[in-house]
Amino acid sequence: MSGFCGFTGISHDNAIPIIEAMLDTIAHRGQNFSKTYANEHIALGFCGRDEEPYANNEFSLAFNGEVYNITELCTMLEKKGHSVSADSWQEVLLRTYKEYGAGMLTHLRGVFAFVIYDLTANKLFCARDIFGVKPFYYSSAENELIFGSEIKSFFKHPNFEPSINTEALGQYMSFQYSVLNETFFKGVHKLQPGHYLTWEDNAIQICRYNSHLFTPIDISLEDAVENIDKAVCDSVARQVSMKGEADEIGSFLSGGVDSGYLTALFKQHGGKKTFTVGFEREGYNEIEHAKSLSDELGIENISKIISSEEYWESLPIIQYHMDEPLADPAAAAFYFACKEASQHVKVAFSGEGPDEIFGGYNIYKEPLSLRFYTWLPLTLREWLASLAQKLPKKIKGRNFLIRGAKTLEERFIGNAYIFSQEERDKLLKYPAIQSPMDITRPYYDQVKHENDITKMQFLDIHLWLTEDILLQADKMSMAHGLKVRVPLLDRDVFRVASCLPTKHRVSKKETKIAFRKAAAKHLPTQVATRKKLGFPVPIRVWLREERYYNIVKSYFVGKVAEEYFHINELVILLDEHYYGKQDNSRKIWTVYMFLLWYEEFFEKINQRQLVSP
C-alpha cells in the first residue's frame, strides 16, 4: 500500500512545500509515513505503510506495488557479479535496472508503477505493470513533467490548471469508463499497462514492453487443467508468503468460482477470514452462497448488508477517489467490501482477471451462437435487423437479429456498451469526434487473424479490465488504506491462459471451461460450475423510487448538466425509466456519475481537506 507523486523543473526552495502539499492529497494510500526528496531538477514524494522509498548515490526509487520474484532476481544478478540481498528488495530492483535498463521489466513478476531517478544522468525511468494493476498518470508541458499515482495530487502543483476533456466525456458515455490515453483532464495522460516512460533533456519517450497475445497450442483438456492449477497454486503461495504479512491477509468472497478458487487455496496457506457484501433485495445478494462455502472450507466469513442510504451517500466520495468518472455500479459495492476488510486485515486477496484471460463472460458465447446465422447473406440479415428494430425491446430474439447483422467490430466494444454514437450525440452539447469503433480498431487490428472469441478477450484485457475492473480495485482499496493482491492476474498464470485453445475456454454452453475444472479440484462442484452473476446492484429498482428519482433529477436539470447536455433529453431518459416504459438505469447512472464527479473535482476539491473514507 503506497503512492507517489513528483515533478521536474522547479527550484529546490519551492519544491518541498509543493511536493508535501501534493503528497497530502494521496495520504490515504499509506498513512504510516511519508518522505520527500528534491534537488535542482526533480521533486519526489512518497507515502506508504510497509514499503519505503530508497536512494543511494546513483538512484532514487519511488515504488507502488509488489514484486514476487525477488529471490530469482537475486540469483540472476549474482550470476552477473552483483552481491545483493533479498532483504532489500529496493536495492535488488535498482541493481536490476542498472544491469538491464528497460530490459529489467521483462524479468519482473508482480504488480507495480514506479519511478527511478538517475542522479548522474538526470533521467527519469517510469514503468507500469503488464495489466495495469497499479495506476500511473503524467502531464508534460513547457519542459516540465508532473506525475503520480493519483491525478488529484496534480491540483496542488502551481502550473496545473484543470480543464475538462470533452472527448473523454463522449467516449465515456459509450464505454462507462475513461477509455482514452488522455484522461478527463486535458493534458493529463495514463501510462498504459506494459509500457515505460523516460524523461531526459526535457523530452518524453514512451515504449511498449509487453502485449497480451494469445498463442494457442494443441493440448488436452486434462493437461490444460493441470497447468492452470499449478500456475494458480504457485501464484497464491508466492503472494501469501510476502514477508511480514502472512498472518494479516484476508480474501474477498462472492458466490462464484473465481473468488472461491482463490479462497480455497488461501485457506490451505492458513487464511482465516473472508469478506462479502450484498444488498437487502432478493437477487442482489450472494452472502448466503459465500457463507456456505466458507463454512465448508472451515474459514470465517464476515459480511455486510449495504443499505440504499449508505450506498447513495457514498457516491460522491467514491467518484473523488476514482479520479475520473466510473459508471460501474459495482465500484461502490467494492468500496464497502474494502472498508469492511480494512477493519480486520491489512491485505486482501481479490479474484480479478479470470473472466478476461480464461474466457468467462457469457457474451463470449455469442460468436458461437451466431455462427450459423452469419452464413445467411448480409443483405438478408440487414433486412431482418431493420424489421427487428421496429419490434418492442422485450420481444425475444430481437437483439439476436440486430446483432447478427453486424460485424464483431461493430457490435462489441467491451462488456459495457451504454450509449451508441447516435444516442450520445443526441444528448451531448460537445459530441465526441471519434466513434467507439475508432477507439477499439487499433486493438482489433493487432489480432485481426484471430477468431472472434480471442478478439473479444484481447479487447477486454486491454480496455475493460484495466480501465474499469482494476481501476476500481486500486482506488477503492487505497481509499481505505487496504492492500489488494490479485493472484489470478499473475504473469505466469496468463502464460498458461494464453496457450489454451478456444475449445478449452468457451463453448455454446460453458465459459472458463478449463479454469472451472481446475477450480473444481479445490471446490464443491456447484461452486465451480455456478453461473457468473457479476456484482449485481439494484440501481434499476432504486431509480424507480421517488426519493432517488428526485435526487438524480436535481442533477439532470442543474447548471453543470446544462453546460454539457441537452437537459430535456436527460429528463426524458429519466422519466421513461421512472414510469416503467424502459430500463434506462445504466444510461442514467452513467450521466449521474459524471455529474457527481464533476462536482467533486471542479466545485469542491479546492475546499476539501484530507479526505477520510
C-alpha angles and dihedrals in degrees: 000000000000147000140202143197136183150153143204134224108046133108120262093243093061098034102074099056090044095049091045091053091048090049092051091063092060098037089118087074091068122356100176095083145338133206136190134200129189141169132164091287109037146016123208130188128189135182125185150141107219104005125071132205112248134211138172132171091285109035145023120208130199110182133182115188139022139283115212101192102057092130092055090047090053091053091048092050093047089057086056091053100262122136107215140152127221087221089077104050090171091060090046090055094048092048089049090052092047091051100041107017110201087351088076089081094070088059098051121100108191148058120286155139115197148160126218116191115201104210095193097050095031088231133142123215115190129178143177129206123260097261098033095244088152121048128234124184129182142175125195126190138138096008092310134112123199117187142165153136093272132029093222090074089064089067089074094057112098094223096051115098111179118221129165123257104221092191088062089051092053093052092043088059089065102034100034090227139061102279104170126089087237109068130222086280114076112245095014114112138184119235100231123236113272092023136109132204131209127196116196132149089002091299128117125216126182125196135180119231103172141033128182101235123166117231106179120201131195102265133151120247090243093055091045091053091049092050092049094049092048093051094045093047091050092049093050092046092052094049096045090053097054104138120272101004109070093110095048103056126113133176134226112235132192126167094271138099099252099059090032092057090047093048094049091054092041089055091054087061095052101275112164111179138051128186130213135172131191145155132258095244120094112255093028100077131077095171094110091052090048093048092048092052092044090053091050091049092044096240131127119255120205113194139181133198110218113217120217090241096056092042093056093041090055096055099089094050090046092055089047092055092045092062089208128045116272120185098193104121090206091069092075091048089053088049089061093043090055092045091054094045093048090063090062110026141022096220132037132189116226130191103228120145114035095095091059101038100035098035106257107153119098090225087069087071091064098087088056094048091047095045098098095036092057089061087076115093113274092236090057092048091049090051091050090048091053089054092047091053089065094054123093111271092241094063110114114243095021094110092045092058093046096048093042090064092059133075118244090254090055098047104035124060093149139293092313124052105166109162125016116226090259093050095049093045088056091055103038127079089201105042117202117257095220127061121228087255090056087060097047098039097084090055094047089048090059091058101029092132094053127093119265096258092054090047090054092049092048091052093047093049092054099040118013097037096047102035099039115016100036094035091061092042091058100038098043094047093045090050085068099035091250123144113221123198124199108200093172090065093058118140093241093046089058091049088059092045093049091058096055117111113234092252089065091051109043139007132170089270106028142048129200088015100173093034092055091051090051090051090048088068087072105023139060111268094244090059096045091051100038115131115253113258100175112208104307116206121187098232090130089061097040093053089060091057115095095231096057094036088059093047092054094042091055088060094042092058096038130111096262092051090049090053095056107020142045093248096200088063091049091053091049089052091050096045094048088058097041093053093046098248095124139357100249094153098120092047093048091047092052092055094041093052090052091052092049091048092049090052091052097048104032102031109024110027097085090054093046122106122197105318121232118194 
